[in-house]
Amino acid sequence: MASDFNTLSLDQLDDQLVKLKKEQFNLRFQRASGQLENTARIRLLRRDIARVKTAARQKRAGSAKTGA
């Protein structure tokens, strides 16, 4: 899964991050209203967000080194 994020461009990673954050918001809303069935999904989503952020940070650091 983490390797999937490493193959994406920075723009794709940013788009993925927005998508994951929206899903996280929806899950939090469902949990607050008592409608959430799969509570483990919140934990997995939080980890995916961290993976996307890490991949984006590594790409930005790599492009700063090469001067691109």
Backbone as CSV, one residue per row, in Angstrom:
resi,resn,N_x,N_y,N_z,CA_x,CA_y,CA_z,C_x,C_y,C_z
1,MET,0.821,-1.188,0.000,0.000,0.000,0.000,0.865,1.253,0.000
2,ALA,1.865,1.289,0.844,2.734,2.461,0.903,3.480,2.641,-0.415
3,SER,3.847,1.537,-1.052,4.539,1.632,-2.329,3.623,2.222,-3.397
4,ASP,2.310,2.032,-3.255,1.364,2.640,-4.191,1.462,4.155,-4.140
5,PHE,1.607,4.695,-2.951,1.678,6.140,-2.799,2.996,6.696,-3.333
6,ASN,4.059,5.908,-3.263,5.363,6.377,-3.737,5.409,6.516,-5.246
7,THR,4.520,5.844,-5.960,4.523,5.923,-7.416,3.703,7.100,-7.935
8,LEU,2.946,7.754,-7.066,2.099,8.862,-7.481,2.890,10.174,-7.548
9,SER,2.414,11.097,-8.384,3.038,12.417,-8.456,2.560,13.256,-7.268
10,LEU,3.186,14.417,-7.080,2.791,15.281,-5.972,1.337,15.735,-6.105
11,ASP,0.927,16.064,-7.310,-0.466,16.482,-7.517,-1.433,15.354,-7.181
12,GLN,-1.081,14.146,-7.589,-1.932,12.993,-7.295,-1.969,12.727,-5.788
13,LEU,-0.833,12.908,-5.118,-0.793,12.717,-3.672,-1.662,13.754,-2.974
14,ASP,-1.611,14.994,-3.440,-2.452,16.035,-2.847,-3.929,15.723,-3.048
15,ASP,-4.283,15.254,-4.237,-5.674,14.874,-4.509,-6.107,13.713,-3.618
16,GLN,-5.217,12.748,-3.461,-5.510,11.581,-2.621,-5.701,12.015,-1.170
17,LEU,-4.883,12.956,-0.720,-4.988,13.444,0.652,-6.335,14.119,0.890
18,VAL,-6.775,14.923,-0.066,-8.075,15.583,0.051,-9.190,14.543,0.122
19,LYS,-9.094,13.534,-0.730,-10.107,12.470,-0.756,-10.157,11.728,0.585
20,LEU,-8.981,11.403,1.124,-8.923,10.685,2.392,-9.445,11.536,3.548
21,LYS,-9.127,12.832,3.526,-9.596,13.730,4.588,-11.116,13.855,4.559
22,LYS,-11.702,13.898,3.350,-13.165,13.955,3.233,-13.793,12.686,3.799
23,GLU,-13.194,11.553,3.463,-13.715,10.288,3.986,-13.595,10.238,5.500
24,GLN,-12.477,10.739,6.016,-12.280,10.772,7.462,-13.357,11.637,8.133
25,PHE,-13.650,12.778,7.539,-14.692,13.643,8.081,-16.035,12.916,8.109
26,ASN,-16.356,12.247,6.998,-17.631,11.526,6.924,-17.713,10.415,7.969
27,LEU,-16.609,9.708,8.167,-16.607,8.635,9.164,-16.752,9.187,10.572
28,ARG,-16.096,10.311,10.831,-16.232,10.926,12.150,-17.672,11.372,12.399
29,PHE,-18.289,11.895,11.363,-19.677,12.323,11.465,-20.581,11.123,11.743
30,GLN,-20.337,10.024,11.035,-21.123,8.804,11.253,-20.929,8.274,12.672
31,ARG,-19.685,8.331,13.155,-19.414,7.838,14.507,-20.152,8.681,15.542
32,ALA,-20.157,9.991,15.342,-20.821,10.883,16.292,-22.331,10.676,16.297
33,SER,-22.884,10.310,15.152,-24.330,10.119,15.081,-24.729,8.662,15.347
34,GLY,-23.750,7.814,15.631,-24.041,6.428,15.975,-24.329,5.533,14.784
35,GLN,-23.957,5.945,13.588,-24.247,5.164,12.388,-23.051,4.382,11.861
36,LEU,-21.900,4.542,12.479,-20.687,3.905,11.976,-20.668,2.430,12.357
37,GLU,-20.520,1.567,11.347,-20.489,0.131,11.588,-19.057,-0.391,11.683
38,ASN,-18.192,0.061,10.794,-16.816,-0.434,10.753,-15.894,0.595,11.406
39,THR,-15.706,0.469,12.717,-14.896,1.452,13.440,-13.411,1.307,13.127
40,ALA,-12.983,0.152,12.669,-11.574,-0.055,12.338,-11.169,0.772,11.119
41,ARG,-12.134,1.138,10.296,-11.835,1.918,9.089,-11.223,3.276,9.439
42,ILE,-11.609,3.846,10.584,-11.059,5.140,11.001,-9.555,5.014,11.218
43,ARG,-9.151,3.954,11.878,-7.733,3.734,12.158,-6.942,3.531,10.860
44,LEU,-7.482,2.725,9.950,-6.809,2.480,8.677,-6.702,3.758,7.855
45,LEU,-7.741,4.548,7.892,-7.758,5.801,7.147,-6.720,6.771,7.691
46,ARG,-6.621,6.835,9.007,-5.632,7.718,9.633,-4.211,7.320,9.210
47,ARG,-3.977,6.035,9.125,-2.656,5.553,8.713,-2.392,5.830,7.235
48,ASP,-3.430,5.696,6.397,-3.271,6.021,4.979,-2.950,7.497,4.790
49,ILE,-3.591,8.356,5.579,-3.301,9.793,5.506,-1.843,10.041,5.861
50,ALA,-1.357,9.378,6.878,0.049,9.525,7.274,0.981,9.030,6.168
51,ARG,0.615,7.940,5.498,1.441,7.416,4.407,1.507,8.399,3.244
52,VAL,0.356,8.992,2.917,0.322,9.970,1.817,1.169,11.187,2.174
53,LYS,1.035,11.665,3.399,1.814,12.827,3.829,3.313,12.518,3.806
54,THR,3.678,11.320,4.230,5.086,10.922,4.231,5.634,10.849,2.810
55,ALA,4.880,10.230,1.902,5.321,10.125,0.512,5.463,11.511,-0.117
56,ALA,4.513,12.404,0.170,4.576,13.767,-0.373,5.788,14.509,0.182
57,ARG,6.041,14.347,1.477,7.189,15.024,2.094,8.494,14.513,1.495
58,GLN,8.587,13.213,1.270,9.798,12.650,0.681,10.004,13.148,-0.748
59,LYS,8.913,13.238,-1.509,9.025,13.735,-2.887,9.444,15.200,-2.908
60,ARG,8.868,15.985,-2.005,9.228,17.410,-1.949,10.688,17.573,-1.538
61,ALA,11.138,16.765,-0.597,12.538,16.839,-0.170,13.457,16.391,-1.298
62,GLY,13.041,15.372,-2.026,13.847,14.886,-3.155,13.932,15.892,-4.274
63,SER,12.819,16.583,-4.549,12.841,17.582,-5.628,13.612,18.820,-5.190
64,ALA,13.665,19.103,-3.896,14.445,20.257,-3.415,15.943,19.981,-3.550
65,LYS,16.334,18.726,-3.359,17.755,18.365,-3.487,18.235,18.469,-4.925
66,THR,17.388,18.061,-5.855,17.788,18.059,-7.262,17.605,19.428,-7.912
67,GLY,16.936,20.329,-7.190,16.737,21.668,-7.723,15.591,21.766,-8.699
68,ALA,14.765,20.743,-8.784,13.637,20.745,-9.723,12.442,21.447,-9.139
